[in-house]
Amino acid sequence: MSSDEFRHWGYQTIDWIANYLETVEQLPVLSQLEPGDIRAKLPETAPVKGESFADILQDLDKIIVPGLTNWQSPNFFAFFPTGISAPSILGELVSAGLGVQGMLWATSPACTELETHVLDWLIDMLKLPSQFKSSTTGGGVIQDSASSASLVALIAAREQLKADINQLVVYTSTQAHSSIEKAARVAGIKQENLHLIEVDADYRMCPELLQQQIVRDIKSGLIPFYIAATVGTTSSHAIDPLTEIGAIAQVHNIWLHVDGAMSGTAAICPEYQWIHQGLELADSYCFNPHKWMLTNFDCTCFYVKDRAKLIHALSIMPEFLKNQASTSGKVIDYRDWQISLGRRFRSLKLWFVIRHYGIEGLQYYISKHIALAQEFAECVKSHPRFELVVNPPLNLVCFRHKLGDAINEKIINNINSSGKIYLTSTKLEQKLTLRMSIGQATTDKIHVKQAWQLICKTAEEIENN
Ligand code: PLP
């Protein structure tokens, strides 16, 4: 493709994306296709001769769009949101256009230094503990996902011990994300040495039970080495008591990792900075701008208190990567902070987002979503046949119909197959629970109101049948 053709089709592609985002609200939120429908529309084999770009763009509408679940619809209330924004899309585009590899400082100094700098900015923006700043022994790095962040933290904790892996014990709550269990499995921790600690009535990890389990394990000759606490659990948005958990971790010299994947971004508003109370006791922390900070997937900000431990765990220097800058010890080589060697210029999109919206612009979205969720919770509370399962601390409302699992299951299935909104469910106290997760940038009062009307109407129809 020549430069002129690239310009032409580039403009057309941006137009296509803008049109998609302008009209996404009219599309079914959950894809209505059957398994295999998309592949049936694709040719059996790859084209031998190149095709026209016009045809390729047309097939986006014909083949791809019908097979999408539209995460960017303002009526998307499932899982947690995957934030995007125009500045972030443009940042991704520039990153693709530059095509640089940031594995070493030397392979593109701007890629490394912008990342370090933007991650330091975020510490001030979210009032995170200063121990994570690059000017201390700590530092931040962008990982692809919160799952990777939990894994590399666990590996760093494991490597500093040099102990028998069969003796190592991981702790997290029964409500923690499944990525913690996966991290333990990938890092070779025995399955029976992953201890899930029970939670209180608000689904927060019980520090007393954690303490008791640790003491029991030490008595049986095991080595407690990693606690993963959560700020904003996936099922109920519980915020674990970091101060108490951190104190226990310090007494027993256990690595404390805090997973704020979804909720960390809330701390951009001063009134929600309480969610990180006690975070200064953590060895590592992560949150996902790719969920709630208008930044395209993938972008997890991961911080450590002692970068030397992370680098010790992950650094290998083959001959072909040796260079003067690395040898000087004056630079960061981010390949030593992650599992893979290669890395994209991911900080560009975050830099674009932060500069375009500013702190106040980002605060607007967080405040809006939390206010909408609180209003939705009030509607649930005042309905005779629905109940709130837990008071929502932020923007996730967990609720259910009082008549039990069967009706809740029908409600969610009917709603999702209508394509009008998309909700997902979880189990809390063994009971099916509906989750209303409000965090899509374009979601407004009207969308939440319509969603509630649809939920009530669907429930009524099922009750009357
Ligand atoms: N931790 C929590 C609390 C989450 O809610 C999620 C995903 O929703 C994850 C971790 C996993 O995030 P990622 O997809 O970035 O690995």
Residues whose N, C-alpha, C, O or C-beta is under 5 A from the ligand:
A	BS01	PLP	F80 D144 S145 A146 S147 H177 S179 G232 T233 T234 D259 A261 M262
